[in-house]
Amino acid sequence: MLSEAQLKKCFLVCQSLSSMYLPIYLVRFDSRYNAIYILAGEETEVLIGGNGEIVEI
């Protein structure tokens, strides 16, 4: 289940990516790791952990 912190961070990251005119190809919730994965542009990957912090870029 998504946390409120994850939802807020996901929205802010997607807004920032679109402001940089990067296409967002994939937004997926991985229930095994309780994380949101975002794939944008040609090389941008973002992983948002369960506490709403960006784990990996």
Secondary structure, DSSP 8 states (H G I E B T S, - for coil): ---HHHHHHHHHHHHHHHHTT--EEEEEEETTTTEEEEEETTTEEEEE-TTS-EEE-
